[in-house]
Amino acid sequence: MPVSYGIHPAPACVIAHLSDTHLLAGGALLAELVDTEAHLRATAERLRVAAPDADAIVVSGDIADVGEPEAYALAREILEPVAAELGAPIVWAVGNHDERSHMRAALGLPGSPLDPIDTVHEVGELRIVSLDTSLPGWHHGGFDEGQAEWLAAALAEPPALGTVLVMHHPPLPYRSRLMRLLEFRDEQRLAEVLGAGDVRAILSGHLHINGSGTFTEIPVVLAGATSYADDLGGPPPAMHGIDDTQSFNLIEIYPDAVAHSVVPALPHESRETLPAHLVAQVEQLSPAERMERFSRKPS
């Protein structure tokens, strides 16, 4: 049984949320600069350490940069061994850079080649629904009436922990004016479907930044890309991509709360702010002694 440290128990479900891997066939460099394969391999190693308790891995779109079958095979090669070790299913979502037919075939996903890739995963008492917001031939996002009916049916009977919705294009205002051209365009239709549902959180990517907001009072969490990050501090009107600050999220689902943490995806220098031997000592104490040892300020 995990050691108790405070008022909250262990989460009922943990999701490792990655996005925007932008892999290329043969491990080619993105824009001849960014080694997206190496970044995802490093992310996988970081995930093993940061989330040994993960119950699912979500990849919220733009898995491939130009939709190559080999790029999806590379994603499987890197992430499936980690998922197997953790005993966690991988939930794939479709992004604007993905190609449905190649993605479906390479990842073994159900359905006809060109149909939207919409899926439902039951993870314990949590439901994870992946909604395809890609529009063939376009980079902005949306979904059609048929998908709306499918989503309403998928949400019809709530499980105990509710539902997490995964969609590549976040249903939020975008800070970058230029990226607003590539926003999700069917917010009203989505709001009508979600109004009667049990969605606890929406997980998205697309913008290559860490971010959050609300849509119809539902938390929306953006995972920073593992490929490269967009620098909102760069001088406008240009957009600035940097091979730095890549990250992924850990989403913790509790019966009465949802929490998320940002994890740096790549190796970096660090120092132990609390040495391992002291942590081990604290674990051996009683709950009252832990509070006294760790929380009380010296007089």
Secondary structure, 3 states (H helix, E strand, C coil): CCCCCCCCCCCCEEEEEECCCCECHHHCCECCCECHHHHHHHHHHHHHHHCCCCCEEEECCCCECCCCHHHHHHHHHHHHHHHHHHCCCEEECCCCCCCHHHHHHHHCCCCCCCCCCCEEEEECCEEEEECCCCCCCCCCECCCHHHHHHHHHHCCCCCCCCEEEECCCCCCCCCCCHHHHHCECCHHHHHHHHCCCCEEEEEECCCCCCEEEEECCEEEEECCCCCCEECCCCCCCCCCEECCCCEEEEEEEECCEEEEEEEECCCCCCCCCCCHHHHHHHHCCCHHHHHHHHCCCCC
